[in-house]
Amino acid sequence: MSTAAEHLKTESPVGYRGVNHIALVTNDMDKTVRFYRDVLGMKLVGTTGGEEGYPYRHYFLSTAGGPALAFFEWPEVELPPAKGSGVPASGRVFDHIAIAVASEEDLHAVRARLEAAGWPVGEIADHFGALSIYFEDPNNISLEMCYWPRDLDQDPLFADPDPVPAAREITLS
């Protein structure tokens, strides 16, 4: 590791406050808002764009405490095909968005809302104590809704039996 990198590693940490928003793309904003607002129950909290200097819409939907989901509407783009969560696919650097819910009951409620809307949704899966459901939105974006009572900042999870060298260097204080 270079001297500059060693120096950065020992400096004071940056005051991160979490992810502000995740910017995604749709070619149909109305369809997208109706899915996230009406089916998933998220609140539309911002609408921008449509101006002479920037004609594209940019809308924000709240995840109530987490990062907002922000959509650019680019009507002329062809969206990629659907891809299941955790399934390898070439030509992508993004797999899925996991949105936290407050309780196991909330997870069941989201699943019931999707089923009531006739939306395809998987069964509840258990991953190291996290309960999740997986589905795609109208733009073929793979989504996970999860209830994970574990706080990884307070209680990290290191379950890889053969971690990469950088992970082996981690010491917990």
Secondary structure as UniProt FT lines:
FT   HELIX           3..10
FT   STRAND          21..26
FT   HELIX           29..33
FT   HELIX           34..39
FT   STRAND          44..48
FT   STRAND          58..61
FT   STRAND          68..73
FT   TURN            75..76
FT   TURN            85..86
FT   TURN            90..91
FT   STRAND          97..100
FT   HELIX           104..116
FT   TURN            117..118
FT   STRAND          125..127
FT   TURN            128..129
FT   STRAND          130..136
FT   TURN            138..139
FT   STRAND          142..147
FT   TURN            152..154
FT   HELIX           165..168
//
